[in-house]
Structure formats: structure tokens, C-alpha cells
Amino acid sequence: MPQTILSVVLDVDPHSARHLSDLIEAFKRQQEEEGTETYGRLKDGVPSLHFLSMSVFQGAHYDPIFVIEANFDGPPAAFWGHVEATLADRLRPMLRCCKRPADNDGLAYDAVTKPDSRAPVVSYLQRRTLRPSVFHQGNRGLERDRILRERDLFLTIRDELAQASPTAPDPYRAIPAEQIHVRLRNAMLRLFPWLAEPAPPRISWIERAADSCRLLAFLFATFLCLSIPGMAVAPVTPAWRFAVLTAVLAGLVAIGLWSMHRARDGEGVPTRSGGLTPASLSVKNRLTSFAHPVTLVAGLLLVVALYVVVATVIGSVFTMLITGLSYPDSVWPTARVVLLGLASIAFTAPAIVLWLRWLERRDSSHDEPPVDNELLREMARREDWIAQNHMGSVVLVKPGVLRTILFRAGHLGLGLLLRAIATDGYLGSMRTVHFAHWAFINNGSRLMFFSNFDHSWGSYLDDFIEKAHGGLTLAWGSGVGFPPTRFLVLDGASHGRKFKAWARHSMAVSRFWFSAYRDLTVDQIERNTRIAEGLRKTTLNPQEATAWARDL
């Protein structure tokens, strides 16, 4: 089932920020005290919800903001309906602590915050919803009910395999794995009849095809944008002059890049691991075969060929309309312009990188961000109570036209790449991320990050620094004060100590945080799924049974 990540970001009246935090804390205490299971009312009332958080971010440059972050199954409509029925009475007083929007949403705000209002709260929240610029869904395609059912199955299997008495015979001892599978399946079918049904696909072929098409469209748009300077010159320039001009300009840019490619003194770090590669984004997906240089080049050539064909077919229509030529007579002139424009990327792409590198060498970083010890203690008190943790961060974004374009395009491309490649439940070799996302707020002047993850905050960021610092630098590198970067994806987050200090400085206390399966890690969820999928099959061959039994 498709899953959704969204955030609601609301400006807070500065005089009401403390009261808003108190309301969130009261809501947290109420959810913890009701029923025998912590957060039982919320869990039952919003059955599609995986994670939910509420945070108040304070900053010297902006008034406080109130952020509601949610990760859930299915489309937003059903989710918002459950939120209205379950949380409206708690959310309405919180909204009264927020500012009235100056845009067209002001009337909706008035309707839900006036005294004794019964207007639907979610009608306003939906209007203020932000979709992420980059996101990752761990255990993708596993809806909450399936995760909980497979957890119960795993616990029942553990009880079944446990030997109640050391003197009693163990029916599962000293028999082949395939017999263990048959015996255990027969025992579990009585308690879990859904094991007799085939597992629904985690990601449908339609969703996979849509993800691949969006990534392909992004690549086509990138080729087109980089080709525009060459396409503008190509119609009036002989091919040989165009080639000479492109080669000369590309050579000059290459000299400039070479002169600035090294990190400045004290800013370089080893880059032997953790870069931004297809292999770093997924470990089992078939698309990771593109990590091999030969297949990577072959795939790129195929995409380029498709681009030339598509651009020529579409461009010929415009050529025909502008020049009055017939469509067949328009094809070759159009193909010539498309090919020469594509060749000009040898200059335009390095020129953009040179401009970026020139800016990077003049950036300032925040080596020792100021630390609020009281805030750190409050965050530390809320961490590591269960197997999972939560973090939220808001940072200022560096100004400039080029940075804005590259930052937005980088987020879009990284998000599409993650959707197409990271489909096996994990973020590459990192097996700790449940849900994570970035979003631009305050008219794009700030970048917000939220993550639900396993284990401690320090080990979580260490995992990123060691295994995927390139992607992390691409996603976060245009934040003000970020450690020095090179070429958009190098260094940056690899400055482990500086990066962690910078990230900690940007965080806020998670006043309220809900997890639907507080005792499960990403790895354990995948393990439970593998066991359940094995038991859904009536028989396994010896090799399959042996691999399946390792998860028991």
C-alpha cells in the first residue's frame, strides 16, 4: 500500500509559544495515561498512522513555528478524517496559539479558532500542509496492520519454539529445516488464518513504473536545461565551428575546475566510502546493477538516445509551426539542434560546477555552534527510552540564484532516485531509518528535516556519515553554517564532529511523539516479514527452508 509523509507548519504567536508547548505536553500526558496501552486512543483512532510528532521550533531569525509531522498508510483524505474524529478537541486550542495567516487561509483559521467553534479542524490543517522535497520510507509497502500482525506472529512462533521443560521432547529439534517449516506452518495456521492467503505486493508494478518514469522525466528535463545555451547557438553556427567553440570553452572551464578542485587547508576529508552512488541507496534492488561501471555507462547511453529521439519528435512539431516546413522536412534540422545542444553540455555542466565551486570556496561554516545546555538536557531526557528515537531540525538556507536552483533540483533528483532504487525496506546498508524527510518552509528560506529512526541519535548520524555522507551533503549542504563542501556532494557531512554539532544546534525538543510499534526496529520488521512470507508458502525446497529458518 502506498504511504504518505506530510507536515503542517504554522507560525506561532511569540507570546503564546510557552502555552503551546504546555498544551502539547498535556496532550502527551493524557495519551500516556489513557487505557492500558500507551497512546492507545491515538493508535485506535487513527488506524493508518505509523508515526506522529508535534514540535515547536524557536529561532532568532523567525517567530516560533508549530510543526505537526505524520507518516501514515494510504491517501491523506482518510487520515485527516480519523484525525478530526480523534484529535480535534486537542488541536483546536493549539491552533489558537498560532498566528492568523495573512493569505487566503485567514478565513479558514477564523472558522476553526473562534469561541465554541465546531468547524472541522482538518479543513484548515489540510490547507497548510507541506509535502516533502526528499523523503525515504523504511519498510516501504508494509502497512501498519501488516507490521503488527507479523509482529504477533513472530512472538507466537517464539513461544512455540521455546522448550517449556528441559526434560520434555522438543518436536522441532534435530529435523530438517523444511520439516520445521511444515510443522510450524500447520501450528500457526490455526491462530493466523491469513497465512493461507498470498501476501499482497508491497509495491505494485504501476507504482514502480511511475517512479521510473518520473526519474526518466527528470533526467530529460536536466538534459534539456543544460542544452539550452547550445540549442540557442546551433541554428546559426556551422557544426565544425560549434564543435571548436564548445571544445575551447570546455577546456577553459576544465582548467578552472582543476585549479579549485582541492579542498582548502583543514577542510578536506577522506572520501573512500559513503559517497552518493546507486549501491549506497539500496543493497538488494535489481536496479543496483547500474552500480557497475559498464552497465552504468550503457544505461546512461540508452537514456541519452531516448532523450534525442523524444526531443526530436516533439521539437519537430515546433520547428514545423515556426518555419512552415512539413513535418518530415523538420526532423533533420531539429535533430541537428538537439544533438549539438546535447554536445554543449560538455561546457555548460562544468561551467555550472565551476560557478558552484567558486561559491563554495567563499562559504563560511559554523565550527562551534552555540549550545543551549538546558535544551540539550531536555532532548536527552526524551531519547533512548525505547528502541526508536525521533529528531527534528530547521536550518537557514544559503541565498543565491544558483544555489536555489541546484538545491531544489538536487532534492528533486535525490528524492526520485530514492523512490526508484531504495525499494527493499532499507536505505542502502543503513538499516535504521523508518521514515525521514526534508521540506522547504518559510517561502524556501529554511529547510526542515524530520526522522524516525532506531537506536541512539549519535549512532544514527554516524551511520549516515560513514555510509552515505554524499547524499546527506547533497540534501543538507546548502544550509547556513554547514561544514565545508566540495562539488555539492563531497566533504560536508564527512566532517563528523562539526556536522553533528551543527545538526544538534538546529534541533528542537520533540514535545509529542507517537510510534505505532515502539518495540520494533526496521531490521526486525523485515525479519518478521520474511518469516511470514515463508509460512505463506505450502512448501519450501531445502535451500529456501534453510535460509528461512535463519530468521527464526
Rosetta blueprint (number, residue, H / E / L):
1 M L
2 P L
3 Q E
4 T E
5 I E
6 L E
7 S E
8 V E
9 V E
10 L E
11 D E
12 V E
13 D L
14 P H
15 H H
16 S H
17 A H
18 R H
19 H H
20 L H
21 S H
22 D H
23 L H
24 I H
25 E H
26 A H
27 F H
28 K H
29 R H
30 Q H
31 Q H
32 E H
33 E H
34 E L
35 G L
36 T L
37 E L
38 T L
39 Y L
40 G H
41 R H
42 L H
43 K H
44 D H
45 G H
46 V L
47 P L
48 S L
49 L E
50 H E
51 F E
52 L E
53 S E
54 M E
55 S E
56 V E
57 F E
58 Q L
59 G L
60 A L
61 H L
62 Y L
63 D L
64 P L
65 I E
66 F E
67 V E
68 I E
69 E E
70 A E
71 N E
72 F E
73 D E
74 G L
75 P L
76 P H
77 A H
78 A H
79 F H
80 W H
81 G H
82 H H
83 V H
84 E H
85 A H
86 T H
87 L H
88 A H
89 D H
90 R H
91 L H
92 R H
93 P H
94 M H
95 L H
96 R L
97 C L
98 C E
99 K L
100 R L
101 P L
102 A L
103 D L
104 N L
105 D L
106 G H
107 L H
108 A H
109 Y H
110 D H
111 A H
112 V H
113 T H
114 K L
115 P L
116 D L
117 S L
118 R L
119 A L
120 P L
121 V H
122 V H
123 S H
124 Y H
125 L H
126 Q H
127 R H
128 R L
129 T E
130 L E
131 R L
132 P L
133 S L
134 V E
135 F E
136 H E
137 Q E
138 G L
139 N L
140 R L
141 G L
142 L L
143 E L
144 R H
145 D H
146 R H
147 I H
148 L H
149 R H
150 E H
151 R H
152 D H
153 L H
154 F H
155 L H
156 T H
157 I H
158 R H
159 D H
160 E H
161 L H
162 A L
163 Q L
164 A L
165 S L
166 P L
167 T L
168 A L
169 P L
170 D L
171 P L
172 Y L
173 R L
174 A L
175 I L
176 P L
177 A H
178 E H
179 Q H
180 I H
181 H H
182 V H
183 R H
184 L H
185 R H
186 N H
187 A H
188 M H
189 L H
190 R L
191 L L
192 F L
193 P H
194 W H
195 L H
196 A H
197 E L
198 P L
199 A L
200 P L
201 P L
202 R L
203 I L
204 S L
205 W H
206 I H
207 E H
208 R H
209 A H
210 A H
211 D H
212 S H
213 C H
214 R H
215 L H
216 L H
217 A H
218 F H
219 L H
220 F H
221 A H
222 T H
223 F H
224 L H
225 C H
226 L H
227 S H
228 I H
229 P H
230 G H
231 M H
232 A H
233 V H
234 A H
235 P H
236 V H
237 T L
238 P L
239 A H
240 W H
241 R H
242 F H
243 A H
244 V H
245 L H
246 T H
247 A H
248 V H
249 L H
250 A H
251 G H
252 L H
253 V H
254 A H
255 I H
256 G H
257 L H
258 W H
259 S H
260 M H
261 H L
262 R L
263 A L
264 R L
265 D L
266 G L
267 E L
268 G L
269 V L
270 P L
271 T L
272 R L
273 S L
274 G L
275 G L
276 L L
277 T L
278 P H
279 A H
280 S H
281 L H
282 S L
283 V L
284 K L
285 N L
286 R H
287 L H
288 T H
289 S H
290 F H
291 A H
292 H L
293 P H
294 V H
295 T H
296 L H
297 V H
298 A H
299 G H
300 L H
301 L H
302 L H
303 V H
304 V H
305 A H
306 L H
307 Y H
308 V H
309 V H
310 V H
311 A H
312 T H
313 V H
314 I H
315 G H
316 S H
317 V H
318 F H
319 T H
320 M H
321 L H
322 I H
323 T H
324 G L
325 L L
326 S L
327 Y H
328 P H
329 D H
330 S H
331 V H
332 W H
333 P H
334 T H
335 A H
336 R H
337 V H
338 V H
339 L H
340 L H
341 G H
342 L H
343 A H
344 S L
345 I H
346 A H
347 F H
348 T H
349 A H
350 P H
351 A H
352 I H
353 V H
354 L H
355 W H
356 L H
357 R H
358 W H
359 L H
360 E H
361 R L
362 R L
363 D L
364 S L
365 S E
366 H L
367 D L
368 E L
369 P L
370 P L
371 V L
372 D L
373 N H
374 E H
375 L H
376 L H
377 R H
378 E H
379 M H
380 A H
381 R H
382 R H
383 E L
384 D L
385 W L
386 I L
387 A L
388 Q E
389 N E
390 H E
391 M E
392 G E
393 S E
394 V E
395 V E
396 L E
397 V E
398 K L
399 P L
400 G L
401 V H
402 L H
403 R H
404 T H
405 I H
406 L H
407 F H
408 R H
409 A H
410 G H
411 H H
412 L H
413 G H
414 L H
415 G H
416 L H
417 L H
418 L H
419 R H
420 A H
421 I H
422 A L
423 T L
424 D L
425 G L
426 Y L
427 L E
428 G L
429 S L
430 M E
431 R L
432 T L
433 V E
434 H E
435 F E
436 A E
437 H E
438 W E
439 A E
440 F E
441 I E
442 N L
443 N L
444 G L
445 S L
446 R E
447 L E
448 M E
449 F E
450 F E
451 S E
452 N E
453 F E
454 D E
455 H L
456 S L
457 W H
458 G H
459 S H
460 Y H
461 L H
462 D H
463 D H
464 F H
465 I H
466 E H
467 K H
468 A L
469 H H
470 G H
471 G H
472 L H
473 T H
474 L H
475 A H
476 W H
477 G L
478 S L
479 G E
480 V L
481 G E
482 F L
483 P L
484 P L
485 T E
486 R E
487 F L
488 L L
489 V L
490 L E
491 D E
492 G H
493 A H
494 S H
495 H L
496 G H
497 R H
498 K H
499 F H
500 K H
501 A H
502 W H
503 A H
504 R H
505 H H
506 S L
507 M E
508 A L
509 V L
510 S E
511 R E
512 F E
513 W E
514 F E
515 S E
516 A L
517 Y L
518 R L
519 D L
520 L L
521 T L
522 V H
523 D H
524 Q H
525 I H
526 E H
527 R H
528 N H
529 T H
530 R H
531 I H
532 A H
533 E H
534 G H
535 L H
536 R H
537 K L
538 T L
539 T L
540 L L
541 N L
542 P H
543 Q H
544 E H
545 A H
546 T H
547 A H
548 W H
549 A H
550 R L
551 D L
552 L L
